[in-house]
Amino acid sequence: MLLLPLLLLVVILPGGDNKDMFQWPTSYHIIHIWIFANSSWAQNQGSGWLDDLQIQGWDSDLGTTIFLKSWSKGNFSDEMTELQDLFRVYFIGFTQVVQDHVSVFQLEYPFVIQVIAGCELHSGEAIGSSLRGGLDFVRIRNDSCVPAPDSSSRGQKFCALMTQYQGTSNIIERLLSETYPRYLLGVLDAGKAELQKQVRPEAWLSSGTTPGPGRLLLVCHVSGFYPKPVRVMWMRGEQEQPGPQQGDIIPNADWTWYLRVTLNVAAGEAAGLSCRVKHSSLGDQDIILYWGHPTSISLILVAIIVPSLILSICLALWFWRRWSYQNIS
Ligand SMILES: *[C@@H]1O[C@H](CO)[C@@H](O)[C@H](O)[C@H]1NC(C)=O
């Protein structure tokens, strides 16, 4: 049992991440993090993810899973309780194993160990399980333990330790090849309505910090969209402009995303540029925003200035007429 986590540390993730724009999400993985401050203090954190969407947390005091969505259990109920028990033992056991082997593996406090394990969907079927993690002195592939070339004796010691835990290896093997794939298919189905929703982005333009004399930084903000795949381009007519800087796609708090894409141009060349947003929620109707067109702020100004002008003219006329009547009488 105790070797489960050690195994989880070292297997390297195969597959890439070429995600189909309309098949989203496509993977389930757990992230476990241990923080070892000193020989008497350690803490763990756990979470479960569908691609970059968190659906589970872990209460490390109670040793229970936190289900962040009503459908986070997928079609597991009793099985989820079993998994939870397994993880509770595993969190405690792993902490113990690491603390017992700190000197054997020449680890120095404080340190952090992170483990990622999960599976990926390929053409509608859940396969392609993987594990990877935070120590680099061994690798595990096809059930065999291989010390890293530059690991000195640490890798060999680790592999020797591993052979003592065949039962744990079998549990991991079953989790990855059977339990997680089944869970992934179930949870994708249970959460279908929310996972397959389409939320349209809002987009707006602003200018960023001037990159230099005579230059402008045009910023196109795109926010509130779901799912995550999006394409944002700076255009002149139908011509995509080279050299835009795309930021990271950042999560909003409500399971939607935000992205900004900037373009550094000579001040004289900004007119006529537009930002074009393609997203599955928009169908063929891309959002196109033109640089230099009246923004909402100038519209507001017009809305304030025009009525004030009219009012001033009326007042002026009224005073003038009063004044002329007074002069007559
Ligand atoms: C161990 O680390 C914890 C958390 O940083 C700290 O509160 C505690 O005093 C430390 N204990 C020892 C024996 O250093």
The ligand as an SDF file (V2000), in Angstrom:
LIG
                    3D

 14 14  0  0  0  0  0  0  0  0999 V2000
    8.1760   22.5980   11.7090 C   0  0  0  0  0  0  0  0  0  0  0  0
    7.5270   23.4600   10.7680 O   0  0  0  0  0  0  0  0  0  0  0  0
    6.3580   24.0520   11.2580 C   0  0  0  0  0  0  0  0  0  0  0  0
    5.6930   24.8040   10.1050 C   0  0  0  0  0  0  0  0  0  0  0  0
    6.5630   25.6480    9.4380 O   0  0  0  0  0  0  0  0  0  0  0  0
    6.6980   24.9800   12.4050 C   0  0  0  0  0  0  0  0  0  0  0  0
    5.5340   25.5950   12.8920 O   0  0  0  0  0  0  0  0  0  0  0  0
    7.3600   24.1600   13.5060 C   0  0  0  0  0  0  0  0  0  0  0  0
    7.7800   25.0110   14.5570 O   0  0  0  0  0  0  0  0  0  0  0  0
    8.5630   23.3960   12.9660 C   0  0  0  0  0  0  0  0  0  0  0  0
    9.0480   22.4780   13.9810 N   0  0  0  0  0  0  0  0  0  0  0  0
   10.3340   22.2700   14.1980 C   0  0  0  0  0  0  0  0  0  0  0  0
   10.6700   21.2460   15.2350 C   0  0  0  0  0  0  0  0  0  0  0  0
   11.1990   22.8940   13.6050 O   0  0  0  0  0  0  0  0  0  0  0  0
  1  2  1  0
  1 10  1  0
  2  3  1  0
  3  4  1  0
  3  6  1  0
  4  5  1  0
  6  7  1  0
  6  8  1  0
  8  9  1  0
  8 10  1  0
 10 11  1  0
 11 12  1  0
 12 13  1  0
 12 14  2  0
M  END
$$$$
